């Protein structure tokens, strides 16, 4: 079915070609250009932006992403927005972000709603937070073994804090046991978001294709 297209990189599926992509993105642009972001999601993005560098890596058109972001006044929250025009591989786009912003993969976390995205992040070595309020079910997301699966956007900040506390506890434990005073602690510096199904959850357009 339609959802299964996103179990991998959708652009590599035999049913997806340039003609299909162009037609879909034209419809999607008209649809998403009128949508309003949920108040709670915008509030959380504003909070996360104060502590972390935010990026969007998506299979959507950059024109759609930028128009939506500008219309909802969140465009200034993201350091970079990369859609399918930049590259159809999210793996390639992850590498671009890491290189351009001098980030280590351990310093990034990717938030997404599809199994295919989780698998691409796994191939690079970037942890994922999967959301079960998006396109794929929790059962399907579990196949990719994400770091965490959440049911509320507000859980993102809680999980990232827990990662920091975990590394801090490990450091303190090692300090006590083997008297090591300088241990490099990996801290999350960047959050990379998928767009469709994470920041914007209106799937009426997709349902018409299912």
C-alpha angles and dihedrals in degrees: 000000000000095000090055090065087074096053085093136007101321092211091061093058115109091231092059120080138152093272092052092044094049093047093048094047092050090055092042093053092055091047101045095042088074099044124108122218117242111262094232093050092051090048091053093047090053090051094047092047090063092062107024141039109250128209137173122220111179146156088229124100115274088227089059093044094049095045092050091047094048094045090053095041096239098109092102092058094071125073090203140002117204121186134172093287090069092050137326091225117081088198089062092047092050089054090050092054093046093050099041096047096034093239128157116228089238089060093059135073126191123214115204145147104216136076092226091059092049091053092050091050090047090056090057095041098246118143117238135212108203122204119213093199092073135068104309128055123246089250092056093044091053089065089071093052097229119193090249139353116215136189099199130050089224090067091073095079091045093054094047090051089050090055090055093047091049093055090045091054091049090052093049091048092052091045090057099040103041102012096240109160100180115053122154110242117204110223125188108250102164137042116198115199131201107217112210109068096009110054093015116033103177104123099172090113092051093046090060088061097048 
